[in-house]
Amino acid sequence: MRPSVQCSSWGVAPATSLQPAQEVERFRLTVDSLAIEVVTLGASLFVVETPDQTGAVANVVLGLPDLPAALDRPRNHNLGATIGRYANRIGGAAFSIDGVRSEVQANEPPNQLHGGDDGWGRLVWAAESQTGDTWAELQLTMVSPDNDNEFPGEVTATTTYRIEPGVLTMTHEATTTAPTVVSMTNHAYWNLAGAGSARGHELQVAAARRLAVGDDKIPTGELIDNRGTGYDLRTPRSVAALVGEFGGLDDCYVLDADLEGRPAAVLSDRGAGAVWRLRPTSRPFRCIRATSWVVSLSSMGRCVSRPSSFLMRQIMTRSRQRCSARASATSAPPRTASYLVCLTSFGPTKRS
């Protein structure tokens, strides 16, 4: 069967301070035994269907059944959404670039979380799809105007979902017209069993260090050595063990520099025979959240750009100590017309 893309209406989202009322679309992409569903509200990934070792198909990410549920903010904690302009927290809800201070909404006082109440995960994106002989792709675009939620500069952002046999690739890109901060990520929650508890999952992360944070979850600039502690996930640990020792994880791991083709993270569920491998093409931080029910792994980073900038790998190499926006930022010199925020591959979900 050839790769396919199906599109249907999911209803009409009401007007916000940034957008008029508009239709929300739901796309289903299928390639062989892998299928995903994405909605244009938040460029959100709500379905990843893949067979287990017996051939039974299950959805391994959390989603929501309809538009009213997705618009219910107490219920929808950015499930599967593309987060922006700034994923995670901005300390004190303020930052400075070239001596110019910007104060943004403190929706988690005194800090900002995930770009504010009307961050990109709450807005409707424009979508275009295409297929090839062995792949299907959906590109979603958002234009964030200058002073959107008090952030400087107009930003054109794209999130692209591409599937091939056994592999899902997510690419985030952004171009800005003025010095600003951008940190995009996907906020999916994974349960490889398809239902029930994730305590039987095992998690492995190629990271000997993690970021130290204060009580407000803002990075202090210090790097903590994981080796010899329960946080060392270079050898797989069960989610049950992590929940038992720490109550779960909500930490930002710094990927090792010498991956040499190894996956950055591996999540597995022996009961379902499911293996999930994450292979980034750049080396940003990974924010790991593990609870009894779901596991979330998100790319995290802080980008400062002129109308152009450079790869996240370079940004993170030069700015590891300035991950939070507490510190004054230094803008990057002009280079190309856009910059790649992160490219993260999920797969293969093929059972062994």
C-alpha angles and dihedrals in degrees: 000000000000120000111272142194123202124189129196137168116260095188136268123303114217121246119276132192088269104036139033120238108287144166120274116214130204119210128197117198120191131187117168108307095343121089132170134187123209129182123206092229100097091347082268128186106218104161135038108171119190134153123254125223091283093050095254111141120227137172106242100191131066116253141162126249102227146358097270089057091048091050091050099097097193087055099038110062092182091288109195091344131146104246122215170203083009123003116211121006136331108208113238088359089266141094139175129225121184089347094306114122121214122194116201134187114294097216090159098038125258089010138047120242126202097343098307135286092311098041122150092273088068098049134083116252128204113245138205126179137197139171138209135189093284105011146055126203139191121193119194123193133199127184110204110195125226110279092020102163085350094297114138123240134026111272127198108200131186132192117193125195114195126177130195127168105311095346134098117190123192120194126188121194134171139183123195135195096211140022107291144135123263128178116167128182143155115251102204122148116215133208111171091193088065092227142017126029126355093202090107092058118108120216128202123182126182095225129114092184141043135191120267113230135189126236088277091057092247113138113249094206092253122121117217122211110235095191115118093011135097088257091067103108098168083105112049118264127187120247087233090060092048092049091047095050102035106012086251132311132281100163140132112233123200109223118232115256096227103061091137094190095322117130115259091225138008124198118186140177113197093193092062094030088236124154122186119188126190117206115178120194090211128041109241126148119279120221108214122200119177127175135159091273111032143015123217125191115181133177111241131190147136119239128187117187148170116213081306139019140166145263120313088236090066093043093052092046091054099037108038092123092050101055094129121061092238090098124067112262129229115217120231123244117257114273127144130357095262142009134227111237097188142328114205126179124204115199175258094290087179112135122241 
